[in-house]
Each structure stands twice: as C-alpha cells, then as structure tokens.
Amino acid sequence: MEAKKQNLRHFVDVLNEYMDNAYILFDRQFKRDKRSASGETLRKLDFKLKVKSDEYIVTFYAPDYYEYVEEGRKAGKMPPKEAILKWIQVKKILPQPDKNGKLPSTETLAFLIARAIGKHGTIKDKGYKGGEYLAETVEEINDKYLPKLQEALEQDVAEFAVESFDKVANQLVSIFGK
C-alpha cells in the first residue's frame, strides 16, 4: 500500500511567508549599506520553494557575481576589469587627479581599482570581507520563523492525525455499525 502524500499546507504557507520576508529583510540590509550600484543584484535575487516527495527546499538564487558581494574578494587576485568599468559607469565615479595633477582615463581608473582590490581585497568598511547579507538575513529570519515553522508543522500533523482517525472510525462504523 502506497502512503498518501501528506498535505503540509500550514507549513508551506509559513515557508512562503519566510521567503517573502527574507527578501524584504535582505533588500533592507543591502540598501542600508548602499551596495546597490544599478539595482541589478536586487532585481535578480529570488527565493524559491521546491517540494520533493519528502523534502521542502528553500533555494536562494542570485547573479553569478553575488558570491563576491556576500563573501568579498580576497586579496591576491584582481577582479575582471570589465566588471570594474561597468561599476564605474553605473556609480558615475569620476577620476581624481594624481599627485602630479594628471587625470587618469576611465580605463586607468578601472585598472587602479582592480589592482587595489587585488592587493587588499574588498570591502574596506567591512574589514575587507564581504557584506554577508544572506548570512545575516538567514540568521535573523530563522530566529523569527523556525518556531513558526515548527508550530505550522505540528498543526499539519495534528490535522493529519484527526483526519486519519476519522477515516478509520468511519471504516469501523461501516463494517460493524454504530
């Protein structure tokens, strides 16, 4: 006899609320630190729920470069110049004259920034570590939602138990009468 798939509607409802609030919290933390240059990172972020036979998986989707936003870029390797050029354009960064009064080109500025990141890493105000926005979001949202998820799961299990008992009781009544 194949077991009927359990309906965990309360649990799934809370998981959906969890994902919605995780996005809102992430968005707030990211904007607080003024890390969004073009808004592309936030537009490409998403939390999705995948339901397998006995698993409920919340997955975080982000652009390929997001790992550098979250974890920073360690010293030792320069980032791609194209990424720095795009960032300069979006942020409207203007080159400053060097000590001889010479104004570097945008290409030179991109090289200088990439070289500094390669030498020191990113993000200076975060101790040359990443922003850890996802880690902070998950920690904060879990504190709030893990008890709610447990409560929802308990509610679903209780409803399943009552439904199962009612079915068995109805079957016994139909076999033996009242």
N, C-alpha and C positions, 0 to 999 in steps of 0.2 A: 504494500500500500504506500503510495507516494504522499509525503506530507504536503499539506496545503501551505502555500507561501503566506507568511504572517503579514498582516496589514499593520504597519507601524506608522499610521497617519499622524499621530501626535508627534512622534519622534522626527518624522520627515518635515513636518511644519516648523518645528523648532530648529532643525538643521537649516532650512531655508531662511529663517529669521537670523540665524547665526551668520550665514553667508552675507546677507544684506547688511547687517550691522558691522561685519568685518570690513566690508568695502567702505562703508561710511567712515569708520574709525581710521582705516588706512589712509583714505583720502584726506581726512582732517590732519593726521600726523605728517603726511607728505607735504601738504600745503603750509603747515605750520613752519616747517624748515625751509620753505621757499625753494624746494628742489626741482620743481617742475619748470623746465625751460619753455617747452612748446605745448605741454599738456598731453603729449603723445603717450607717455608712460601710463598716466591715469586712464586714458581712453582705451588702452589695450589691456588693462588689468581685468581679470574676471575670476570669480569663484564659481565652480560648477560642482553639482552633486551627481555622482554616478552610483547607481544602485545595481549591485550584482546580486546573485542569489542569496548570499548571506553576509554581504558587506555593503556598507554605506560609506562612500569615499568622497571627501571634500577635496577638490584639487584647485590649486592656485595657478592661474595662467598669467603670464607676463611676457613682455618683449624679450628677445634674446639677450639684450644688454642688461637686463634687470639685475642679474647677479652682481654687477658692479655697483649698482645703486644700493643694493642690500648689504653687500659684504665689503664694498670698496675695492680698490685695485691696489694690490700690494706693490711696494717698491720693487724695482728690478726689471720691469718691462714697461715700455711706453705704450700707451693706447693708440689705436689707429688714428692717423692724422685726419682722415675724413670725418670721423666722429667728432673730433675737436673742432674742425672747421664748421660743421653743422651747428654745434653748440654755440660757437662764437656768433654765428649769424642769427640764431634764434634769440640769444640773450642780448644781442646788439652790443657786444663787447668791443670797445674801441681801444686800439693800441695806444700805449703811452710812450712818450719819447724815452730813449735810453739815456744813460749818463752823459752821452755826447750830444744829446738833443736830436738824435736821428729817430724818426718814426718807423717802426718795423711794419712790414707788409702783413696782411692777414695770414698769409702762408707762414711767415716767420713767427708771428704770434702763436699760431697753432703748434708749430714745432716747439717753441719755448714752453708752452703749457704742457704739451705731451712729455717733453723732457723732464719738467718739474714733477709731473705725476710719476714718471718712470723712476725718478730719483727718490721721491718722498712717499709716493702712494697718494691715495685720496682719503678722505675728505678732511681737510685740516681741522675744522672746528669739531670734528668727531674723533679727534685723536688719530687721524689717518686710517680710520676704519670706515666701514660703510654706515649707511643710515639705519640699518636694522629695523626698517619699518614693518616688514612682515613679521619678524620675530616679536617685536613689541605688540603688534596687533593681535597675533595669536595668543600671546601670554595674557593680554588684557581681556580679550574676548572669551578665552577659555575660563578665566576666573568667573566670569558672569554666566556663561552658558553651560558649562559642564553640569552644574546642579540642575538646570532647566532640562537638559537632555536626559539626565537620569530620571527626573520626575516624569517626563513625557514617555520614556520607555516603560517605566513602572505602570503608568496609566494604560498603555497599549497592552502590556502583559495581563493586567487585571481584566481589561475588556475581553481579551482572548480567552482567559480562564472562564469568565462568566458565559461567553458565547459557547465555549466547548461544553461546559457543564449543562447549559440549557439544551444543547443538541443531544447529549447523552440522556438527559432526563426525558426529553420528548421521545427518543427512541425506546426507552424503557416503558414509557406510558403506552406507546403504540404496540409494544409486544405484550405487556402484562396488564394494561389497563390501569385505571386510577387506583 
